[in-house]
């Protein structure tokens, strides 16, 4: 059910990230234009800075997409070795769908995506879909953060301080999410706010 709804919702709802990228890019262009005009820079300097800013922003905004390498269709990396901070440990077994999210307390886009993932958890966990949020931070850092998020952060959370589990997934930036299908293969990867519904 979750895999089918993931597919259909991806087709029916437009991704949110391109809209955010456009708004941030326009803001950056405006800010650079104002700074350059304040310092009486010629047009070519202003234009060059704007192009460079857009390229860097596009690269930065795409970092949370799960990295450049796709592992969709491949056997999922192991989740063994995680230390659970909240919730029950995810059991890796055939016949279960697992959503793995990589995040951190210091990451503003992660904080934005957590309620979105929590809604999916509350909807699909009763139907047999397991969720785990993986962070490299300690429980001393994570528990106060979870406490502040209250009812918007109820899904299982695990610490991966040495990065052993994270190393198996192509994560170049966070937040990043992966859906492991019932056959143990990765069926989706990307930014949790663009298609994970």
N, C-alpha and C positions, 0 to 999 in steps of 0.2 A: 504494500500500500504506500509506504513512505517513498520508495524508489519511483513509483508511478507518479505520485503527487509532486515529487521533486522535479520530474521531467516536465509535467504539464504546467506547474507554476512557473518554471523557468521560461516557458514559451508565452504564458499569458501575462506575466507581470514584467514590466520593463526594469532593467537593472538600475539601481540607484547611484552606483558609483560614477558613471559618465556625467550625470548631472552635477555631482559634487565636483568632479574634475573641472568641468566647464566654469563653474562659479569660482573655484579657487584660482584657475588660470586667469580669468578676467580680473579678479581682485589683484593678482600679482602683476598683471600688465598695467593696471591703473596705478598701483603703488610705485612701480619702477618708473613709470612716466612722470609721476609727481616728484620723485626724488631726483631724477635726471634733470627735470626742468628747474628744480630748486638750485641745483648746482651748475646750471647753464651748460649742460652737456649737449653736443651736437646730436642730430637725429640718428645717425648711424650707430652711436654708442647706445642711445636709448633703445633702438630697435634690436640691436645685438643682445643687449641685456634681457629684453623681453623674450626673445627666442630662446636664449639659454635657460631662462627661468621656466618657460613652458616645457622644454625638454626634461629638465630636472624634476619638475612637478609630475610629469607623466610617468617618469621612471619611479619616483617615490610612491605615487598613488597606486602603481601596479605591483609594488613590492608585496602587498598582502594577498596576492592572488594565488599563493601556493608555489611561487617560484616559476622559473621559466620551463622547467622540465615537467612534463605530464606523466603521472604514474597511473592514469585511468586505464583500466584493463589489466593491470599488473596485480600480483598478489600483494596484499596489504602488509606493510612492515609490522613487526610485533609491537604490542603495547606492554610487554613484560618489563618489569622494573620500575613502574610508576609507584609513587607513594601517594596514596589518596588522602586528601585534606578534607573533602566533603563528599558525602554520598557513598554508595556501594561501588566496589571495584567492577569495572567492565569485564565480562567474561568473553574471551575470544573463542567463539565456537561457530561452526557452520550453522546457517539458518537464522542468524541474528544480523540485523543491520546496525552498524555503529557509526556515529558521527563523532569525529575527532577534531577538536578546535585547538589551535595554538594561540596563546594570548599572553598579556602581561598587565600588571596593575598600572604601570606608568604609561601605557599606550592609549591615547584618547580614542582612536578608532575602535579599539578593543572594547572600551567602556560603552561605546555607542552600540556595538553589535551584541553585547551580552544579553540585553532584554529580548532582542530578536531571537537569539538562540534559545533563551529560556522559554519563550512562547512555543517554539518548535518542540522543545523537550516536553512541555506540559501537554502538548497535543499528541505527539507521537510515541512518547515513552509508554503510555498505557497500551499501545498497540504493539509493543515489543521492540521498539527502537531504543538502543542504548546511546547515551551521550557522555562525552568526557571532555572537559576543558583542561588542556595541558599547559603548564607554565614552568619556567626554570626557577621561579622564585620559591622561597621557603614559606612554610606555613605561618611563620611569625609576620611575614609581609602580606600574605594572601588572606588570612582570616579577618583582619580588620577591614580589608577592602570588601570582602564578601558581606560582612556585617553591615557596611554602609549601603550596599546594593539591595539588601533585604530580600523581599519577595521577587525581585527581578533577577536573582542569581541563585537558583535552586538546583541546578543540574550538578552531577558529580565533577569534582575538580581534583586534579592530581599534579604533583610536583615531579619534575624531571630535572633535578639540579645539575646533573652531569651531562645532560643533553643526549643520553643514550637512545631514547625513543625518538626525539626530535631529529636525530641524525638520519633516521630511516625515511623520513618524509622530506620532500624537496621544499622546505620552507625558507624563503629568503627574506620574508618580512611578515609582520603580524598585523591584524589577525589573518589567519589562514585556516581553512577547514577542509576536511576530507570525509567522504562518505564511503564506508566499506559495506559492500553488498552481502547478501546471504551466502554467496559462494566464496567469501573471503577475499574478493578482489575489489580494488578501488573503483567505484562507479562515478564519482564526481570529486572535483577539487576546485577550490577557488576562494574568493572573498566571501565570508559568511553573509554579507549584506547584498550579494548579487547572485541570487538563484537558490539559496538554501532556505526553502520554504516548504 
